[in-house]
Amino acid sequence: MSDTLSVPPTTGVLDDLEPREVLRWFESLAGIPRGSGNESAVADWVVDFARSRGLDAVKDGVSCVLVRKPGQGGLEDAAPLILHGHLDMVCEKAEGVEFDFVTEPIRLLVDGDFITADGTSLGADNGIGVSYILALLADEDIPHPPLEAVLTAMEEKGKVGAGQFDTSQLLGRRMIDFNWITDKEILAGCSGDVTFTVDLPGEFQAVPASHSRALRLQVRGLRGGHCEFDIQLERANALQILARAVQAVADGRDVRVSDVVGGAQNNAIPADAEAVLSLLPGDEEAVRAVVADLQRDLAVEYDLADPDVRVELVETAAVERSLSPDAARRFTAVTLLIPHGVVRWNLHVPDRVETSNNLGTVRPTDDGLRLMSTITSALTSRKHELFDRVKALVDLAGGGARIEMYGLDAPEFPYRPDSELLAVASAAYRDVLGAEPSVEVSQCSLELGMFSRRVPVADIISIGTELHALHSPAEKVNHRSVARVWPLVKSVVSRLG
């Protein structure tokens, strides 16, 4: 069967790396823009990939894809196995990098043992996992049960695709997920999450002619990171620093606020934010002094967690309209008071976060501003309790502020010590890698709980690859880890008779 598909030309950066049967597909995926909500092209490509091999493939209305492949190698009559990954990626770029995630392919680089990207996030989350699945679908020799490959869309944005995926199509009751971040562990349990939005009316007003001095307030230099794996590192939140700065400069001064924007995605710790301040010319010196004082305080507060944090004022063109003073106050109050970071540690699993919240983005809307945030928790009740607390805060803010859940209310997937898949995968790990795997129950939220509730899939594990700095421009994958994991994947599926 031909492997010539309609994809952008690749640069051959990974041609000398093994395993070629996996990394060839990763390089193809890197050539197709696939930020959350922009998965249609990559979903079409996967459907073409499957049908060119005589496999049944369907794409749904939000670009989730289901591919079916018959069993082979003596496992034709075994129980079906679901393979899962997600097509989308988080789109982050380094400060000063010009890049259009809607139209441009990811520019891959090889740095020793690692594959990374040139100034942007890489998409190894979850492109490497999807590449294992594509390699299994393409192979004609590896023994495996009948496969149902479910590749979801908008996983990184509230698990929207998984929430509407028609699970009645699935016959399998066991699943291997590939959305994990290390080859040292087998994931056997995870938290759930829920994303919410807060809409704040802007009550827009014309900027008075007296406010002729316009300065752009910028928060830059933050490390950002993953809302679950990095949330306990106490890194700064750019949105909350912006709100803190706006509140400080507006204290006792008539400052008008416009063009508020920040963060990359709800599940990435926001690394940048900005707003335009319109001032009375006589207030500029005092405003600059306030920002300088805040910069000195932040340098001390985040000397270890975020040492490069910067709050700066740069000259900019005058704007015509701004938030009303009351709307600006509501923005700063709500942004500062929504909990961000670890809310509660897990007393049952030492050194694990039980409940956290990531206040991820602020965006302008036609009516004002929208904040987006994601709560992650090992307990559904605690997740909902925190949502209710934020709802109470938003209700108190008044002024027409409103809160809504966004996407899927994803449940946790509890650990099952009697899991057959876990036993099979652990035995394969020992045989292939010569070591005993750790079994992880993670603070992160994946789509596993949704499948366990809605299909219902009774047995789920996740197999991972060594990834670093997810959801950031420093994201990278160890290609030697891919070379270790691929034989493990082949061994696991071949044992599932």
Order of alpha helices (4+ residues) and beta strands (2+ residues): alpha-alpha-beta-beta-beta-beta-beta-alpha-beta-alpha-beta-beta-beta-beta-alpha-beta-beta-alpha-beta-beta-alpha-beta-beta-beta-alpha-beta-alpha-beta-alpha-beta-beta-beta-alpha
